[in-house]
Amino acid sequence: MSNKRASKDQLQERCERAATLLADGHPSHNVVQRLAAVYDVSPQQAREYVREGKKLLVQAVDPDDKTFMISSLMHNLKQD
């Protein structure tokens, strides 16, 4: 695991990648594992990327589509 801190741009990229993976329907725990491996960070740090990615998704979704997103999220939570 790398001890080097990510730049602001790198953090944004990682959170966006988390958002993309979540939007593609990957369960949160799979996204955490993938990000931890790809970016050589701890699972705790990868979970932070996923938390921020979820925030990005909420901001990007049209309010009319939020019902669908909530039902998909509930399905993924059941899997987690």
C-alpha positions as CSV (number, residue, x, y, z in Angstrom):
1,M,0.0,0.0,0.0
2,S,1.3,3.4,-1.0
3,N,1.8,6.1,1.6
4,K,1.8,8.9,-1.0
5,R,-1.2,11.2,-0.7
6,A,-3.4,11.7,-3.8
7,S,-3.7,15.1,-5.3
8,K,-7.1,16.9,-5.4
9,D,-7.5,15.9,-9.1
10,Q,-6.6,12.3,-8.3
11,L,-9.2,12.2,-5.5
12,Q,-11.8,13.6,-7.8
13,E,-11.0,11.1,-10.5
14,R,-11.2,8.2,-8.0
15,C,-14.6,9.4,-6.7
16,E,-15.9,9.7,-10.2
17,R,-14.7,6.2,-11.0
18,A,-16.5,5.0,-7.9
19,A,-19.7,6.8,-9.1
20,T,-19.4,5.2,-12.5
21,L,-19.0,1.7,-11.1
22,L,-21.9,2.2,-8.8
23,A,-24.1,3.6,-11.6
24,D,-23.2,0.5,-13.7
25,G,-24.8,-1.5,-10.9
26,H,-21.8,-2.9,-9.1
27,P,-22.4,-3.5,-5.4
28,S,-20.6,-1.2,-3.0
29,H,-18.4,-3.9,-1.5
30,N,-17.2,-4.9,-5.0
31,V,-16.4,-1.3,-5.9
32,V,-14.4,-0.9,-2.6
33,Q,-12.4,-4.0,-3.4
34,R,-11.7,-2.9,-7.0
35,L,-10.7,0.6,-6.0
36,A,-8.5,-0.6,-3.2
37,A,-6.6,-2.9,-5.6
38,V,-6.4,-0.4,-8.6
39,Y,-5.2,2.6,-6.5
40,D,-3.2,0.6,-4.0
41,V,-5.1,2.1,-1.0
42,S,-6.7,0.7,2.1
43,P,-10.3,-0.6,2.1
44,Q,-11.1,2.3,4.4
45,Q,-9.8,4.8,1.9
46,A,-11.6,3.1,-0.9
47,R,-14.9,3.2,1.1
48,E,-14.4,7.0,1.3
49,Y,-14.2,7.1,-2.5
50,V,-17.4,5.2,-2.7
51,R,-19.1,7.5,-0.2
52,E,-18.1,10.5,-2.2
53,G,-19.1,8.7,-5.5
54,K,-22.6,8.1,-4.1
55,K,-22.8,11.9,-3.4
56,L,-21.8,12.6,-7.0
57,L,-24.5,10.2,-8.2
58,V,-27.2,11.9,-6.2
59,Q,-26.2,15.3,-7.6
60,A,-26.1,14.0,-11.1
61,V,-29.5,12.3,-11.2
62,D,-32.6,14.0,-12.5
63,P,-35.1,14.2,-9.6
64,D,-37.6,12.2,-11.7
65,D,-35.2,9.3,-11.9
66,K,-34.5,9.2,-8.2
67,T,-37.2,6.6,-7.5
68,F,-35.6,4.2,-9.8
69,M,-32.2,4.9,-8.3
70,I,-33.5,4.4,-4.7
71,S,-35.0,1.0,-5.7
72,S,-31.7,0.0,-7.3
73,L,-29.8,1.1,-4.2
74,M,-32.0,-0.9,-2.0
75,H,-31.4,-4.0,-4.1
76,N,-27.6,-3.4,-3.8
77,L,-27.9,-2.9,-0.1
78,K,-29.6,-6.3,0.2
79,Q,-26.7,-7.8,-1.6
80,D,-24.1,-6.1,0.6
